[in-house]
Amino acid sequence: MSTISSLPTSTLQAGMGAIPHDHGTTFRVWAPAATAVSVVGPLNDWDATTHPLQHEADGYWAADFPDLPAGTEYKFELTTPTGQLRKNDPYARQVTHSAGNSIVPDHGFDWEDDQFEMPAWNSLVIYELHVGTFNVKNPDQPGTFLDVIEKLDYLRELGINAIEIMPPTEFPGGRSWGYNPSHPFALETEYGGPQAFKELVKQAHRHGIAVILDVVYNHFGPGDLDLWQFDGWQENDGGGIYFYNDWRAETPWGHNRPDYGRDAVRAYIRDNALMWLEDYRVDGLRCDSISHIRNVDGASDPSRDLPDGWSLMKWINEEVQRHMPWKIMIAEDLQGNEYITRRPEDGGQGFSSQWDAAFVNIIRDALVTPNDADRDMPHVAETLTGVYNGDAFQRIIYTESHDEVANGKSRVTEEIMPGDAHTWFPKKRATLGAALVFTAPGIPMMFQGQEMLADGYFSDDQPLQWEHAEQHAGLVHLYRDLIKLRRNLAGHTRGLLGQHTEVHHLNNDDKTLAFIRRDQSGPGDTTVVLCNFADRSHDNYTIGLPRGGTWRVRFNSDWAGYDEEFGNFESLDTLAEPGIYDDQPFHASFGLGPYSVLIISQEPA
């Protein structure tokens, strides 16, 4: 093949990686230790002399080639002090497979009339899902982005208005949780690649569902990782230019932490975050294990802090807030650190919200504790009122996530009664937990299959069993009713959207508590939640109420319509009587079944 010279520098497109345009493709790569770089592949029989890149400043190499359109397979060949290296493009948006070739992307996609508006964060209901197991058609292959689309009607009818997708970037093989990214800019080939992912985002938006993407910046790899010693340079047998090459590289997943202090690496991670939000139109990011970006051990020892990691995520959050403030940035830090969600101008890192470890740990413990007498109701009450920086929606609350249903742990029902997850005790206590998730202050989240009593534990090779949705249709109905109340779709529980929470009734002897949620107060707003954490029913259980008049039972988790094994314990609408009780000016009594929750409010004014 004859040599084809690149176009003049003035025609180079801005950006990194392969940038296709109407007349060809610009390639740009950062390789400061290389002495020569070329584009090679089937396009030139892997001949490094035909498509050379020119050296730019600061270790960047670039050229524009009119003969290389979208769809071209390629790699970079680098001449380095340690020899010739062939590497995939760090910015590759598509690869043939994790150990294959990069592909010049096709950015063309018809978004049609996509003008999606992100729901208000206080009305978000998040459904975490794993593409490879969520809706599997062929047991020999993982599920795909298009398979997820087939269940969007189901999710919309359930009341879900945001899905959080476990990391779908290219990883070794076809089955993984996704937290081992080989190519951070490329979408997993076996899931369908970039075009299928864009179609999922578009169709989710048409269903009124936001898409939140899980991203991994605390480490890369370790498998099929061409970033490793990318241009041949390294120190201490470290990862080279993209990684720390000293003690700061150490993570629970290998010595593969990115070097947050290098400008090019900082730009790489920032570019990745903005690509998902801008080019793929996702509505937010969930950033994995932020604690391991700000500290080597994910802990609080200041001698092991990573100030550059903190400033990097702060910079990204500031960029999002400046240009796309309606998009949500969620941190998984799990250390109870309110500075994670504090505003940057007040010394914070600027995330919108964060997963709340206190809620899940304390509530799950209360649910799975075998003996009623051992349940710590003051501890439960304390976590129900927890907020960060005075904002009820700066925390994500849940009883199940991918971490809580694996790694030696199981679904809540399985933990309550191993091997008998579909029996009365697990169902009653798990639905008690669900009711708290949807009534406590915070953004509620559930994990795939939770609503249909998925049992056992999560594994990337065990598909979700959709027959459970039919077998437990009543429990799916229970979740649908809870979500409807949480989002105030009927107009009489606006308090669940509000900032104010008050636990006004706490009975550690009977293992009951009640709390009030308010937005602006008044009928149709103020919502009272009464919870029974014991295997005992009460014919007339009295609690204080803030107003007189009739209080209606909007939800009773003991209704037999949710499950034929439930007791259908009667709890009727009640007229409040004057008289101080629980420091409230009125009171009333309600029937309360075992391990049950009542949600009570008045008619809108």
C-alpha positions as CSV (number, residue, x, y, z in Angstrom):
1,M,0.0,0.0,0.0
2,S,1.4,3.4,-0.9
3,T,2.1,6.0,1.8
4,I,-0.8,8.5,2.3
5,S,0.4,11.7,3.9
6,S,-1.8,13.4,6.5
7,L,-3.5,16.7,5.8
8,P,-2.0,20.0,6.9
9,T,-2.2,20.8,10.7
10,S,-4.8,23.4,10.1
11,T,-7.4,20.8,9.1
12,L,-7.0,18.8,12.4
13,Q,-10.2,18.4,14.4
14,A,-10.2,19.3,18.1
15,G,-10.5,16.5,20.6
16,M,-8.9,13.2,21.5
17,G,-9.0,9.7,20.0
18,A,-10.6,9.2,16.6
19,I,-12.7,12.2,15.5
20,P,-14.6,11.4,12.3
21,H,-15.7,14.3,10.1
22,D,-17.1,14.8,6.6
23,H,-13.8,14.4,4.9
24,G,-12.0,11.8,7.0
25,T,-10.9,11.2,10.5
26,T,-8.5,13.1,12.9
27,F,-6.5,10.9,15.3
28,R,-4.9,12.3,18.4
29,V,-3.2,10.4,21.3
30,W,-1.2,11.3,24.3
31,A,2.1,9.3,24.4
32,P,4.9,11.5,25.9
33,A,7.5,8.6,26.0
34,A,7.0,7.6,22.3
35,T,9.4,8.8,19.6
36,A,6.9,7.9,16.8
37,V,3.2,7.0,16.6
38,S,1.2,5.6,13.6
39,V,-2.3,4.4,12.9
40,V,-2.2,0.7,12.0
41,G,-4.7,-2.0,11.3
42,P,-6.4,-4.0,8.5
43,L,-6.6,-0.7,6.7
44,N,-2.9,-0.7,5.9
45,D,-1.9,-4.3,6.6
46,W,-0.5,-3.2,10.0
47,D,2.2,-1.2,8.2
48,A,3.4,1.6,10.5
49,T,4.9,3.7,7.7
50,T,1.6,4.6,5.9
51,H,-0.4,6.6,8.4
52,P,2.1,8.4,10.8
53,L,1.0,10.9,13.3
54,Q,2.9,14.2,13.9
55,H,4.3,15.3,17.2
56,E,2.4,18.1,18.9
57,A,3.3,19.8,22.2
58,D,3.3,18.1,25.6
59,G,3.5,14.6,24.4
60,Y,0.5,14.7,22.0
61,W,0.5,13.2,18.5
62,A,-2.1,13.9,15.8
63,A,-2.8,13.6,12.1
64,D,-5.9,13.8,9.8
65,F,-6.5,11.1,7.1
66,P,-9.1,11.5,4.4
67,D,-9.1,7.8,3.6
68,L,-10.2,6.5,7.1
69,P,-14.0,6.8,7.7
70,A,-16.2,5.8,10.5
71,G,-16.2,2.0,11.0
72,T,-12.4,1.7,10.3
73,E,-10.7,-0.7,12.7
74,Y,-7.3,0.6,14.0
75,K,-4.7,0.6,16.8
76,F,-1.9,2.9,17.6
77,E,1.6,1.7,17.0
78,L,4.1,3.4,19.2
79,T,7.9,3.4,18.9
80,T,9.2,3.7,22.5
81,P,12.5,3.2,24.4
82,T,11.2,-0.2,25.4
83,G,10.3,-1.3,21.9
84,Q,7.4,-1.3,19.5
85,L,4.0,-1.3,21.1
86,R,0.5,-1.8,19.6
87,K,-2.2,-0.3,21.8
88,N,-5.9,0.4,21.5
89,D,-7.0,4.1,21.6
90,P,-7.5,5.2,25.2
91,Y,-10.4,7.3,23.9
92,A,-11.9,4.5,21.8
93,R,-15.7,4.7,21.9
94,Q,-16.1,1.3,20.2
95,V,-13.9,-1.8,20.1
96,T,-14.4,-5.1,18.4
97,H,-14.0,-6.7,21.8
98,S,-12.0,-6.0,24.9
99,A,-8.8,-7.5,23.5
100,G,-9.6,-6.6,19.9
101,N,-9.2,-3.4,17.8
102,S,-10.5,0.1,18.2
103,I,-13.2,1.3,15.7
104,V,-13.6,4.8,14.4
105,P,-17.0,5.8,15.8
106,D,-20.1,6.7,13.9
107,H,-21.6,9.7,15.8
108,G,-24.7,9.7,13.6
109,F,-27.9,9.0,15.5
110,D,-31.4,10.2,15.1
111,W,-32.5,11.4,18.5
112,E,-35.8,12.5,16.9
113,D,-37.9,14.7,19.3
114,D,-35.9,13.9,22.4
115,Q,-36.5,16.9,24.7
116,F,-36.5,15.0,28.0
117,E,-36.8,17.0,31.2
118,M,-35.2,15.5,34.3
119,P,-37.7,14.9,37.1
120,A,-37.2,17.0,40.2
121,W,-34.8,15.2,42.4
122,N,-37.3,15.1,45.3
123,S,-39.6,13.0,43.1
124,L,-37.0,10.6,41.7
125,V,-37.5,6.9,42.2
126,I,-34.4,5.0,41.1
127,Y,-34.3,1.4,39.8
128,E,-30.7,0.0,39.7
129,L,-30.3,-2.6,37.0
130,H,-27.6,-4.8,35.4
131,V,-27.9,-5.0,31.7
132,G,-26.4,-8.5,31.4
133,T,-28.9,-10.1,33.7
134,F,-32.0,-7.8,33.7
135,N,-33.9,-9.2,30.7
136,V,-32.0,-12.2,29.3
137,K,-33.4,-13.8,26.1
138,N,-30.7,-16.5,25.5
139,P,-29.2,-18.1,28.7
140,D,-26.0,-18.5,26.8
141,Q,-25.6,-14.8,26.2
142,P,-25.9,-11.7,28.4
143,G,-28.8,-9.4,28.0
144,T,-28.4,-6.3,25.9
145,F,-29.4,-2.6,25.9
146,L,-32.2,-3.4,23.5
147,D,-33.5,-6.1,25.8
148,V,-33.8,-3.5,28.6
149,I,-35.9,-1.4,26.2
150,E,-38.5,-4.2,26.1
151,K,-39.1,-3.8,29.9
152,L,-39.5,0.0,29.9
153,D,-43.3,-0.3,29.8
154,Y,-43.1,-2.4,32.9
155,L,-40.9,0.0,34.7
156,R,-43.1,3.0,33.8
157,E,-46.2,1.2,35.1
158,L,-44.3,0.4,38.3
159,G,-43.8,4.2,38.7
160,I,-40.0,4.2,38.1
161,N,-38.7,7.5,36.6
162,A,-35.0,6.8,36.7
163,I,-32.9,3.7,35.9
164,E,-29.4,3.5,37.2
165,I,-27.3,1.2,35.0
166,M,-24.4,-0.7,36.5
167,P,-21.2,0.0,34.5
168,P,-21.7,-1.0,30.8
169,T,-18.3,0.0,29.5
170,E,-16.1,-2.6,27.8
171,F,-14.8,-5.3,30.1
172,P,-13.1,-8.7,29.5
173,G,-15.5,-11.3,28.3
174,G,-19.3,-10.8,28.2
175,R,-20.2,-11.3,31.9
176,S,-19.2,-8.9,34.6
177,W,-20.7,-6.5,37.2
178,G,-18.9,-3.9,35.1
179,Y,-16.5,-2.6,37.8
180,N,-13.4,-3.7,35.8
181,P,-13.4,-1.3,32.9
182,S,-10.9,-2.1,30.1
183,H,-11.9,0.7,27.8
184,P,-13.6,3.5,29.8
185,F,-15.0,5.3,26.7
186,A,-16.3,2.2,24.9
187,L,-19.6,0.5,25.5
188,E,-19.7,-3.2,26.0
189,T,-19.8,-4.9,22.7
190,E,-22.0,-7.8,23.9
191,Y,-24.5,-5.4,25.3
192,G,-24.9,-3.9,21.8
193,G,-22.4,-1.1,21.7
194,P,-22.9,2.7,21.4
195,Q,-25.8,2.8,19.0
196,A,-27.9,0.4,21.0
197,F,-27.1,2.4,24.2
198,K,-28.2,5.6,22.6
199,E,-31.5,3.9,21.5
200,L,-32.0,2.8,25.2
201,V,-31.5,6.4,26.4
202,K,-33.9,7.7,23.7
203,Q,-36.6,5.1,24.5
204,A,-36.2,5.5,28.3
205,H,-36.8,9.3,27.8
206,R,-39.9,8.6,25.7
207,H,-41.2,6.6,28.7
208,G,-40.5,9.5,31.1
209,I,-37.5,7.6,32.6
210,A,-34.2,9.3,33.3
211,V,-30.9,7.3,32.7
212,I,-28.2,7.4,35.4
213,L,-24.9,5.8,34.4
214,D,-22.5,4.1,36.9
215,V,-18.9,5.1,36.2
216,V,-15.7,3.8,37.6
217,Y,-12.8,6.3,38.2
218,N,-11.2,4.9,41.3
219,H,-9.3,2.3,39.2
220,F,-9.1,0.9,35.7
221,G,-8.9,-2.7,34.7
222,P,-7.2,-4.9,35.6
223,G,-7.9,-7.1,32.6
224,D,-7.3,-6.3,28.9
225,L,-6.0,-2.9,29.9
226,D,-4.1,-1.2,27.1
227,L,-3.8,1.9,29.3
228,W,-1.3,-0.1,31.3
229,Q,2.3,1.2,30.5
230,F,0.7,2.7,27.5
231,D,3.8,4.3,25.9
232,G,6.4,2.1,27.6
233,W,7.3,4.4,30.4
234,Q,6.8,3.3,34.0
235,E,8.4,3.4,37.4
236,N,8.5,0.8,40.1
237,D,6.8,-1.7,37.8
238,G,3.8,0.6,37.8
239,G,1.1,1.3,35.3
240,G,2.9,4.2,33.4
241,I,1.5,7.5,32.3
242,Y,-2.1,6.9,33.2
243,F,-1.5,5.7,36.7
244,Y,0.3,6.5,39.9
245,N,3.6,4.6,40.0
246,D,4.1,4.6,43.7
247,W,2.2,3.9,46.9
248,R,-0.8,5.9,45.7
249,A,-1.5,3.3,43.0
250,E,-2.7,0.7,45.6
251,T,-6.4,-0.1,45.5
252,P,-8.5,-3.1,46.5
253,W,-8.6,-4.0,42.8
254,G,-4.9,-3.9,42.0
255,H,-2.2,-1.2,41.8
256,N,-4.2,0.5,39.1
257,R,-5.4,3.9,40.4
258,P,-5.3,6.7,37.8
259,D,-2.8,9.5,38.4
260,Y,-5.3,12.3,39.4
261,G,-2.4,14.8,39.5
262,R,-1.5,14.6,35.8
263,D,-3.3,17.1,33.6
264,A,-3.8,14.7,30.7
265,V,-5.3,12.0,33.1
266,R,-7.5,14.6,34.8
267,A,-8.7,15.7,31.3
268,Y,-9.2,12.0,30.4
269,I,-11.6,11.4,33.3
270,R,-13.3,14.7,32.9
271,D,-13.8,14.1,29.2
272,N,-15.3,10.7,30.0
273,A,-17.9,12.1,32.4
274,L,-18.9,14.9,30.0
275,M,-19.2,12.5,27.1
276,W,-21.9,10.5,28.8
277,L,-23.8,13.6,29.8
278,E,-23.5,15.4,26.5
279,D,-23.1,13.0,23.7
280,Y,-25.1,10.1,25.1
281,R,-27.6,12.4,26.8
282,V,-27.6,10.5,30.1
283,D,-29.2,12.4,32.9
284,G,-26.7,11.8,35.7
285,L,-23.7,9.8,36.8
286,R,-23.3,7.5,39.9
287,C,-19.6,7.6,40.7
288,D,-18.3,4.4,42.2
289,S,-16.3,4.4,45.4
290,I,-15.5,8.1,45.6
291,S,-13.8,7.3,49.0
292,H,-11.1,5.5,47.0
293,I,-10.6,8.6,44.8
294,R,-10.0,10.9,47.8
295,N,-8.1,8.5,50.0
296,V,-5.8,5.5,49.1
297,D,-7.6,3.2,51.5
298,G,-11.1,4.6,51.2
299,A,-10.8,5.7,54.8
300,S,-10.2,8.8,56.9
301,D,-6.4,8.7,57.5
302,P,-5.3,12.1,56.3
303,S,-1.8,10.8,55.6
304,R,-3.3,8.6,52.9
305,D,-5.5,11.3,51.4
306,L,-5.4,12.1,47.7
307,P,-6.0,15.9,47.3
308,D,-5.7,15.6,43.5
309,G,-8.6,13.0,43.5
310,W,-10.7,15.3,45.6
311,S,-10.1,18.3,43.4
312,L,-10.7,16.3,40.2
313,M,-14.2,15.2,41.2
314,K,-14.9,18.8,42.5
315,W,-13.8,20.1,39.1
316,I,-16.1,17.7,37.2
317,N,-19.1,18.5,39.5
318,E,-18.5,22.2,38.9
319,E,-18.4,21.7,35.2
320,V,-21.7,19.8,35.3
321,Q,-23.3,22.4,37.6
322,R,-22.2,25.2,35.4
323,H,-23.5,23.7,32.1
324,M,-26.1,21.1,33.0
325,P,-27.3,21.8,36.5
326,W,-30.4,19.6,36.0
327,K,-28.3,16.5,35.7
328,I,-27.7,14.6,39.0
329,M,-24.3,13.6,40.2
330,I,-24.4,10.8,42.8
331,A,-21.4,9.7,44.9
332,E,-20.9,6.3,46.5
333,D,-18.7,7.3,49.4
334,L,-20.4,5.4,52.2
335,Q,-18.5,7.3,55.0
336,G,-21.3,9.6,56.0
337,N,-19.2,12.6,54.9
338,E,-21.5,15.6,54.3
339,Y,-18.7,17.4,52.5
340,I,-19.2,15.1,49.6
341,T,-22.5,16.8,48.8
342,R,-21.7,20.2,50.2
343,R,-21.4,23.0,47.6
344,P,-17.8,23.6,46.3
345,E,-18.0,27.2,47.4
346,D,-18.5,26.0,51.0
347,G,-15.6,23.6,50.9
348,G,-17.5,20.6,49.5
349,Q,-17.0,18.3,46.6
350,G,-20.3,19.3,44.9
351,F,-22.1,16.0,44.4
352,S,-25.9,16.3,44.2
353,S,-26.6,13.3,46.4
354,Q,-24.8,10.2,47.9
355,W,-25.6,6.6,48.8
356,D,-26.3,6.5,52.5
357,A,-24.6,3.6,54.2
358,A,-26.2,4.5,57.6
359,F,-29.7,4.0,56.3
360,V,-29.2,0.7,54.6
361,N,-27.1,-0.8,57.4
362,I,-29.4,0.2,60.2
363,I,-32.6,-0.6,58.5
364,R,-31.4,-3.9,57.1
365,D,-30.2,-4.8,60.6
366,A,-33.6,-4.0,62.0
367,L,-35.3,-6.2,59.4
368,V,-33.1,-9.2,59.6
369,T,-32.6,-9.4,63.4
370,P,-34.4,-12.6,64.4
371,N,-35.9,-11.6,67.7
372,D,-38.3,-8.6,67.9
373,A,-37.0,-7.7,71.4
374,D,-33.5,-7.1,69.9
375,R,-34.7,-4.4,67.4
376,D,-33.2,-1.0,68.2
377,M,-36.0,1.4,67.5
378,P,-34.2,4.5,68.7
379,H,-31.4,3.6,66.2
380,V,-34.0,3.2,63.4
381,A,-35.6,6.6,64.4
382,E,-32.3,8.3,64.2
383,T,-31.5,7.1,60.7
384,L,-35.0,8.0,59.5
385,T,-34.3,11.6,60.1
386,G,-30.8,11.7,58.7
387,V,-29.9,14.4,56.2
388,Y,-26.8,15.9,54.7
389,N,-26.3,19.7,54.9
390,G,-29.9,20.2,55.8
391,D,-31.2,18.7,52.6
392,A,-33.3,15.6,52.7
393,F,-32.5,14.6,49.1
394,Q,-28.8,14.7,49.4
395,R,-28.9,11.0,50.3
396,I,-30.0,7.9,48.3
397,I,-31.8,5.4,50.6
398,Y,-32.3,1.7,49.9
399,T,-32.3,-1.7,51.5
400,E,-30.9,-3.5,48.4
401,S,-28.2,-2.6,45.9
402,H,-25.8,-4.6,43.9
403,D,-23.4,-4.5,46.9
404,E,-26.1,-5.5,49.5
405,V,-27.2,-8.6,47.5
406,A,-23.8,-10.2,46.8
407,N,-20.3,-10.3,48.2
408,G,-21.4,-12.8,50.8
409,K,-24.7,-11.1,51.4
410,S,-28.1,-11.9,49.9
411,R,-31.5,-10.4,49.2
412,V,-33.3,-9.1,52.4
413,T,-35.8,-11.9,52.3
414,E,-33.0,-14.5,52.0
415,E,-31.1,-13.0,54.9
416,I,-34.2,-13.0,57.0
417,M,-34.9,-16.7,56.4
418,P,-32.3,-18.5,54.2
419,G,-33.9,-21.0,51.9
420,D,-37.4,-19.8,52.7
421,A,-37.4,-16.3,51.3
422,H,-40.9,-16.6,49.9
423,T,-42.6,-17.3,53.3
424,W,-44.5,-15.0,55.6
425,F,-41.8,-13.6,57.8
426,P,-39.4,-12.5,55.0
427,K,-42.2,-11.1,53.0
428,K,-43.6,-9.1,55.8
429,R,-40.4,-7.7,57.0
430,A,-39.0,-7.0,53.6
431,T,-42.1,-5.0,52.6
432,L,-41.8,-3.1,55.9
433,G,-38.3,-2.1,54.8
434,A,-39.7,-1.1,51.4
435,A,-42.3,1.1,52.9
436,L,-39.5,2.9,54.9
437,V,-37.5,3.5,51.7
438,F,-40.4,5.2,50.0
439,T,-41.5,7.3,53.0
440,A,-38.3,8.3,54.7
441,P,-36.4,11.5,53.6
442,G,-34.1,10.8,50.8
443,I,-34.2,9.6,47.1
444,P,-35.5,6.1,47.1
445,M,-33.7,3.3,45.2
446,M,-34.4,-0.3,44.6
447,F,-32.4,-3.1,43.0
448,Q,-33.7,-5.1,40.0
449,G,-36.2,-7.8,41.0
450,Q,-36.7,-6.5,44.5
451,E,-40.4,-5.8,43.8
452,M,-41.0,-9.3,42.5
453,L,-39.3,-11.0,45.5
454,A,-36.2,-12.0,43.7
455,D,-34.4,-14.3,46.1
456,G,-30.9,-15.7,46.7
457,Y,-28.0,-13.3,45.7
458,F,-27.0,-11.3,42.7
459,S,-24.5,-12.9,40.2
460,D,-23.6,-11.7,36.7
461,D,-24.4,-15.1,35.3
462,Q,-27.8,-15.5,37.0
463,P,-30.6,-13.8,34.9
464,L,-33.5,-12.1,36.7
465,Q,-36.4,-14.6,36.7
466,W,-39.4,-12.6,35.3
467,E,-41.8,-15.3,36.2
468,H,-41.5,-14.0,39.8
469,A,-43.4,-10.9,38.6
470,E,-46.4,-13.0,37.8
471,Q,-46.0,-15.3,40.9
472,H,-45.8,-12.3,43.1
473,A,-48.0,-9.8,41.2
474,G,-49.5,-8.6,44.5
475,L,-46.1,-7.6,45.8
476,V,-45.4,-5.8,42.6
477,H,-48.7,-4.0,43.2
478,L,-47.5,-3.1,46.7
479,Y,-44.4,-1.4,45.3
480,R,-46.5,0.3,42.6
481,D,-48.7,1.7,45.4
482,L,-45.8,2.9,47.4
483,I,-44.1,4.6,44.5
484,K,-47.4,6.3,43.6
485,L,-47.6,7.7,47.1
486,R,-44.0,8.6,47.2
487,R,-44.3,10.7,44.0
488,N,-47.7,12.1,45.2
489,L,-49.3,11.1,41.9
490,A,-52.8,11.1,43.5
491,G,-52.2,14.5,45.2
492,H,-52.7,13.6,48.8
493,T,-49.1,12.8,50.1
494,R,-47.1,15.9,49.1
495,G,-45.4,15.7,52.4
496,L,-43.3,12.8,51.1
497,L,-41.7,15.3,48.7
498,G,-40.9,17.7,51.4
499,Q,-37.9,18.5,53.6
500,H,-39.4,18.2,57.0
501,T,-39.4,14.9,59.0
502,E,-40.3,14.4,62.6
503,V,-40.3,11.1,64.5
504,H,-43.0,12.0,67.0
505,H,-43.9,8.6,68.3
506,L,-41.3,6.0,69.5
507,N,-42.2,2.9,71.5
508,N,-39.2,0.7,72.0
509,D,-41.3,-1.7,74.1
510,D,-43.8,-2.5,71.4
511,K,-41.3,-1.9,68.6
512,T,-43.4,0.8,66.9
513,L,-42.7,4.3,65.7
514,A,-44.5,7.0,63.7
515,F,-43.2,10.0,61.9
516,I,-44.5,13.0,60.1
517,R,-43.4,14.2,56.6
518,R,-44.3,17.7,55.5
519,D,-43.7,19.9,52.6
520,Q,-45.8,23.0,53.1
521,S,-48.1,21.4,55.8
522,G,-51.9,21.1,55.7
523,P,-54.4,18.6,54.2
524,G,-53.0,16.8,51.2
525,D,-49.5,17.5,52.3
526,T,-48.8,16.4,55.9
527,T,-48.3,12.6,55.8
528,V,-48.0,10.3,58.8
529,V,-46.3,6.9,58.7
530,L,-46.9,4.3,61.4
531,C,-44.6,1.3,61.5
532,N,-44.8,-1.9,63.5
533,F,-41.5,-3.8,63.8
534,A,-43.0,-6.7,65.9
535,D,-45.0,-9.9,65.2
536,R,-47.9,-8.5,67.1
537,S,-51.1,-6.8,66.0
538,H,-52.9,-3.9,67.7
539,D,-56.7,-3.4,67.4
540,N,-56.5,0.3,68.3
541,Y,-53.0,1.8,68.3
542,T,-53.0,5.5,69.3
543,I,-50.6,8.1,67.9
544,G,-50.6,11.9,67.9
545,L,-51.7,13.8,64.9
546,P,-51.0,17.4,64.0
547,R,-54.5,18.4,62.8
548,G,-58.1,17.6,63.5
549,G,-60.5,16.1,61.0
550,T,-60.6,12.8,59.1
551,W,-57.4,10.9,58.5
552,R,-57.5,8.4,55.7
553,V,-55.4,5.2,55.5
554,R,-53.8,5.5,52.1
555,F,-51.6,2.3,52.4
556,N,-51.8,-0.7,54.6
557,S,-48.9,-3.2,53.9
558,D,-50.9,-6.0,55.6
559,W,-53.6,-5.9,52.8
560,A,-54.3,-9.4,51.5
561,G,-54.4,-8.1,48.0
562,Y,-50.6,-7.7,48.2
563,D,-50.1,-11.3,49.3
564,E,-52.7,-14.0,50.2
565,E,-50.6,-14.9,53.3
566,F,-51.0,-11.4,54.7
567,G,-53.5,-11.0,57.5
568,N,-55.6,-8.2,56.0
569,F,-55.7,-6.6,59.4
570,E,-58.3,-3.9,59.4
571,S,-57.2,-0.3,59.6
572,L,-60.0,2.3,59.0
573,D,-60.1,6.0,58.2
574,T,-60.4,7.8,61.6
575,L,-61.6,11.1,63.0
576,A,-58.9,12.7,65.1
577,E,-59.8,13.7,68.6
578,P,-58.5,16.8,70.4
579,G,-56.0,16.2,73.2
580,I,-52.3,16.4,73.3
581,Y,-50.6,13.1,72.5
582,D,-47.0,12.6,71.2
583,D,-46.6,16.4,71.6
584,Q,-49.3,16.8,68.9
585,P,-52.6,18.6,69.5
586,F,-54.8,15.7,68.3
587,H,-54.7,11.9,68.3
588,A,-56.4,8.9,66.8
589,S,-56.3,5.1,66.9
590,F,-55.7,2.7,64.0
591,G,-55.6,-1.0,63.6
592,L,-52.0,-2.1,63.0
593,G,-51.0,-5.6,61.7
594,P,-47.8,-7.3,62.6
595,Y,-44.6,-6.1,60.7
596,S,-46.8,-3.6,59.0
597,V,-46.8,0.0,57.8
598,L,-49.7,2.5,57.5
599,I,-49.4,5.7,55.4
600,I,-52.0,8.2,56.6
601,S,-53.0,11.6,55.3
602,Q,-56.0,13.9,54.9
603,E,-57.9,15.0,51.8
604,P,-56.4,18.0,49.9
605,A,-57.9,21.3,50.9
